[in-house]
């Protein structure tokens, strides 16, 4: 099937976009592999990385996904998100609102505030109080779903979470503040950690830290998807065309418009029904009288009126010879032929004479067109 000419530019554009996206996908792992020492990143295998947590979730049957776009635009309808120390760059005001909306419909966020402050911690009404670094274990403050089966949590930071919210539940902490607290946001839950070491490659195996993760999953992770925020660890991926289509309403609108345009162009570019037969020799695309009138003007401009009238006379003579038969030549045609011969012999042909004779000759040859 031959591709309509109207569709060639669209096919070329789509091929270029696919090529760009493919090259971006191939280049991303190489760039990320050079930054596996970033603290609290799920790509990192260092002590303060969280790749062990990422792999553990896979083994438990969950579907971990990394977010590397601004404003956490990859969040779907259901799931659990993990945001640890979002300092590179901090979460700004534009990124807070969509995240809170996602939370309030019933999702869960595990959040360790950054040391440089961010809008998310402020919007949640919590503050990270800086304390002297130390190695310690923290006991439960009350019996809750998150403290079941845990005697001690292993922490390495003296930082604590402070809040004035009356609905905050302190699961683990001491007199300096909370280490693990939970907050309600609509139908969703925020679990705030003062020390991200609880989720790191080395920390998750210490004390009851692994049990804390299991309690979080069993108590709040109804969906299978777990999101790791990597954009605020410095891993940026600009949204691709595929991401635009999949995660935004604008993308779906563009897809629908593009589909409609392609279908319209395809329908206009193809022939419906059988092709029309070619025109026969006797059919004229326009009236012969119009044609010869124009031709007469061209001959007159070129000062070849005699040649033009001679051509018209020969055409009239041939037509009369083919159609006269036994009936003979009609009187009006004989008179017209005599006038043409006289003008040709005289040699004095004006533009008006040429046009008038041209029309009369063509009307004589094609009498139906003059009606």
ABEGO torsion letter per residue (X at the ends): XBBBAAAAAAAAAAAAAAAAAAAAAAAAAAAAAAAAABBGBAABABAABAAAAAAAAAAAGBBBBBBABBGGAABBABEBBBBBGBAOBBBBAAAAAAAAAAAAAGBBBBBBBBAAEBAAAAAAGBBBBBBBBBBBBBBBABBBAAABGBABBBBABABBBBBABAABBBABEBAAEBABBBBBBEABBBBBBABAAAABAAAAABEAAAAAAAAAAAAABABABBBBBAAAAGBBBBBBAAAAAAABAAAAAAAAAAAAAAAAAAAAABBBEBBBBBBBAABBABBAAAAAAAAAAAAAAAGAAAAAAAAAAAAAAAAAAAAAEAAEBBAAAAAAAAAAAAAAAAGBBBAAAAAAAAAAAAAAABAAAAX
